[in-house]
Amino acid sequence: MGFLQSMAQIVLATAVLFALLLVFSLLAGEPGTGPYVTAQLTLVPVVLSLITSILVIYTGWDPF
């Protein structure tokens, strides 16, 4: 396992943790408020990092 796959595993674990925290904050928030909208916008980078890390792990991509 290369360095990039090891880092992708760390990013994956962090993204899963952030996704769980965001789900709980969305469930507790009131739609239409500022914090609720901020939590929704935060989902974009979390989901992108989740998908990217899964792709790196699945394909075994190692550019170095």
Secondary structure by P-SEA (a helix, b strand, c coil): ccaaaaaaaaaaaaaaaaaaaaaaaaaacccccaaaaaaaaaaaaaaaaaaaaaaaaaaccccc
